Amino acid sequence: MSEEPTDTNENSETLDNSQENEEIETVNTNQNFSFVAYNEDICIVGAKGSGKSYLANTLLQSFHGINVWVWDLNHQFHDSRSIVCHSLNELLETWKMAKRGKYILQDYNKSEEQFRKFLRAAYQTGNVVIMIDELHAYTTKMKIIKEYNDLVLSGRPRGISVISISTRPASLPNNALTNCKHVFTFRLNLESDVKFLEGWLGPEVWQVVQKNKRMKHQELDEVPEHSFYYRNMDESEGYIGKI
């Protein structure tokens, strides 16, 4: 995926409860993908090393003039225009002064309680895009975190977009996909993950599994390495993209 946009779209962002038109660059996936910050959610899933972090970093670097907070569990994010913080207090103090910008939180405290505090602070702040790496480390279908649910279920009126990143789509809370507009699926190794995604994305998603690991849809080609199956949930079908 190129960092340079092929198109420029005029999208509406919610800022301080008023509508302000700002130019948001379209991320180039060799297709027509555009993301309306503070209004839409994204899910990025795939096996380790499949390209999730590269795509997430490309998205982060393409967000110009957009407020972003990143929960970077394993120090995977880098962006010259972002401020890297090593504690939640540091992030909040810096935000208090600037009131805008992109922040990558590589917190020394990786506990669940700290993660919950991060989500609560984001919800209270509003008008921000929240990127959560390794979501499966904190929440699953059997373990629902209220603060995460608040963001995906009630964040939109507060101008919050959530970008959820995980290696195990089958373990994602259903709300993550129910309220998500954009889904990027990279290579997956477990058939159970793809069976789960099929209910949301349709049978075409089986392309992300190698044929020798499939029990059905052998007629579908395999997604090339470092490529993904993308689906806009408002559209009837998806397509294959490459980073």
N, C-alpha and C positions, 0 to 999 in steps of 0.2 A: 504494500500500500504506500503510495506516495504521500508525503506530507503536504504537497502543494495541491490546492483545490483545482478541480476542473471547472466548477461552477461557483457562483456566489449567489446565495438566496437571501431574500429579505424575510426574516422570521420575527415573531413577536416574543419578547421576553417579559416576564412579570417582575417588576422592580418596585419595591415600596408600595405594593398594591395598586400600581398604575401601569398602563401599557405603554411601553417605550420601544419603538422600532429600532433595532440594531442589526447591523450586517453580521451574519454568522457564516463563516466559511464552510463550504461543503467538504466533508472528508472524502477523498477520492478512493473509491473501491472499484474503479472501472465500471461502476454502475451508478444509479441515482440514489445515493444515501444522504439524507440530511437530518440533523438532530436539533430539536428545539429545546434549548436549555431552560431549566426551571419548570418544564412542562411535561417532558417525556422521560421514560425509564429505559435502560439498556441492560441486557444480560449477556455476558460473555462466558462461554463454557468450553471445556476441552481438556484433553489429557495434558499432563506435565510435558513441557517442551513443544507443545503443538503450535504456539504462536499467540496465546492469550495476552501475555504481558506486552509483547511487541505492539499488538493492536491497541491495548489500553494506553500505552505510552503515546502512540500516534494520535489517539483521540485527545489525550491530555494536552499534547503540544499544539493541537489544532484549535483549542479553545482560547480564542483571543477576546479579551474584555469580558470574560465569564468568571464568576467566582467558583472555585473548586476546592474541596477538601478531600484528600486522599488518605484512607487508612491503609498504609503500606506495611503489611505484616512482615514480609521477607525482604524488604529493601529492593524492590523490583522497579521502582519508578524513578525517572530522571527527566528533568525539564529545566532548561536554563532560565525560564521565566517564573519558575515556582520557588517558594521559600520552603526549605527543608527544616522541620522541627523534630526534636527528640523527646518532647513531652507534650501532653495535651495542654498543660498550663502555658507553655511557651507559645503554642499555636493560638490559644485564646487571647493571650496578652498582645501578641502581634496583630491579631485580627482587630482587637479593640481599638488599636491606634489607626490601622489602615482602613478597616471596614470594607476591604475588597482585595482581590488577588487570588492566586493559586497557591495552595499549601499542601505539602507532602508530609504527613505525620509518620515518622519512623520511630514510634514510641519505644523507649526502653521497657516500659511496662506493657506487656502484651496480654494481660489478664482479661478475662471476660468482663469484669467490672469496669475496667478502663475502656474497653470497647463500648460498653453500654453508655458510659459517660460521654464518649465521643459522639455517639448517635443522639443522645439527649441534647447535647450542645448544638448539634447541627439542626435538630428540629426546632429548637428555640430561636436559632439565628435566622433561618429561612433564606430564600433567594440565593441558593447555593446548589451546585452539583456535587453529590457525594459519591466518591468512587471507593468501593470496598473490595480489596483483594483477599483471596482465600476465605470467602464467606463461610465455606463448609467447616472452617475451624471453630466457628462459634455457634452456628445455628443449623438445624436440620429439620426434617418433617416432624420428628418426635420431640424436638427441643426448639420451641418457638421463643424467640427473644422479642419481648414487647416493644422495645425501642426500635428494632428493625421493622416490625409490623407497622408501627406508627408512621415511619417514613414512607413505606410503600403504599399504605392505605390512605393516609391523611396528609402526606407531604405536598401534594400538588397545590392545594389552596394556599400553602405557605411558600410556594415558589421553589420547591425542592425536587430535583431529579436524582434518581438513584441508579448508579451503574454497579451491578452485582457481578462479581467474577468468581468462578468456582471450577474445580476439576471434577466435581461430582454433581451433575445436574439432577440426578434422581434423588439426591438428598436435599435439594433446595426446597424451602417452604413453597407451597403452591402459590401463595400470594406474590412471590417474586415474579413468576411468569404470568399470572393472571393480570397483573397491572403493568406488564412490560410491553412496550411498543416495538422495540428492536431486539432481536435475538441473533447473536453470532455463535455458531457451533463449529468448533475445530474438531480435529480427529479425536475419536473416543475409542477406548479399548474394551469397555464393558457393554454387553448387549442390553443389560438392565437399564443403563443410562439412556440408550437410544430408544428403547421401548417406551420409557417415560416421556421423552421428547416428542415421539411420534404423535402422542395425543394432543400436543400443542402445535406442532409444526407440520404434521403430515408425513406420509411415507418417504418423501424425497430426502428426509434427514438421514435415512439409512446410508447415504453416500459417505457419511463421515466415519463409517466402520469398514475395515478391510473385509473383503469378500470371504476370506477364510475364517472370519469370526462371526459371520452372519448365519442365521438360520432361515432368513427369507430375503426377498428382494435382491436376489443374485443378479438380476438384469440391470440393476443400477450401477453406474460407474463409481469408482472410488474418488473421493476428494483428493486432489494432489497435496503433497506435503506443504505445510504452512499456508494452506487455503482453508476456507470456511464455507459453511452453508449459512446464508443470511436470510432472515425472514422479517419483513415488516408485518406486524400482526394485523394491520389494517388492509393488507393486500391478500389476494387469494393464493399466491405462491411465492416461493423464494428463489434465490439464485446462488451460484457459486462465485465467491470472490477470492482474491489473493492479496496478501500483504506484501 
